[in-house]
Amino acid sequence: MTFDVTLSFDNGPEPDVTPAVLDVLAAEGVRASFFVLGHKLAMPGRRALVERAHAEGHWIANHTFSHSTPLGLSADPGVADAEIARTEALIGDLAHPDRLFRPFGGGGRLGPHLLSPAVRDHLQTGGYTCVLWNAIPRDWAEPDAWVETALAQCAAQPWTLLVIHDLPTGAMAHLPRFVAAVRAAGGRFRQDFPPDCLPIVRGEATMPLEPYVMAA
């Protein structure tokens, strides 16, 4: 049995974690995507971590500025500029050409809480690609048990877009074990995304967006 795995890391960069993650990915020859938080990218010294990731072939993507409220639940009419455009400006020339953006799910849930109509319009007008997911092993909550959860998720479908977090929880100490276990099970790592996790590609809707957009 073979299956494909795309790795993505959310909520960094973190100076005590992201460099070790990059070391593992370099040693294993795996390229991934880093969905960064704008408020962390703005902190002193952290842009250098993202510059390193970019230089090593990883894709740099936008995961909101504050990561505080799912955008579909925000009553702020300026939320798209404050959360998406502000972060994209900080990413600057490190951004992927497709302007990758991942909404905040609040524990990894998919649903209409992800986007508001205004945020949807902002993504489409701005030519963004909205990147969702199909596996959440909850590494932030189970830092020593997520590998087994992730392996089961990956083995259950042909192509997994996995979300894990380069956060100081201790979970990323198990990243080498996960990579080795995927390969031992016949899995292959790739960098691109499953099409069914991309409801918007370069501003164009590729599927009905109602499941991900809060009703006006």
Salt bridges, closest charged atoms under 4 A:
ASP4 OD1 - ARG188 NE 2.86
ASP4 OD2 - ARG190 NH1 2.78
ASP10 OD2 - HIS63 NE2 3.43
ASP10 OD1 - ARG102 NH1 2.74
GLU14 OE2 - LYS40 NZ 2.68
GLU14 OE2 - ARG46 NH1 3.58
ASP23 OD1 - ARG52 NH2 2.59
GLU28 OE1 - ARG183 NH1 2.94
GLU51 OE2 - ARG47 NE 3.38
GLU56 OE2 - ARG52 NE 2.75
GLU88 OE2 - ARG99 NE 3.92
ASP93 OD1 - ARG47 NH2 3.34
ASP98 OD2 - HIS96 ND1 4.00
ASP98 OD1 - ARG202 NE 2.79
ASP121 OD1 - ARG120 NE 3.09
ASP139 OD1 - HIS165 ND1 2.97
ASP144 OD1 - HIS174 NE2 2.84
GLU148 OE2 - ARG177 NH1 2.61
ASP192 OD1 - ARG190 NE 2.77
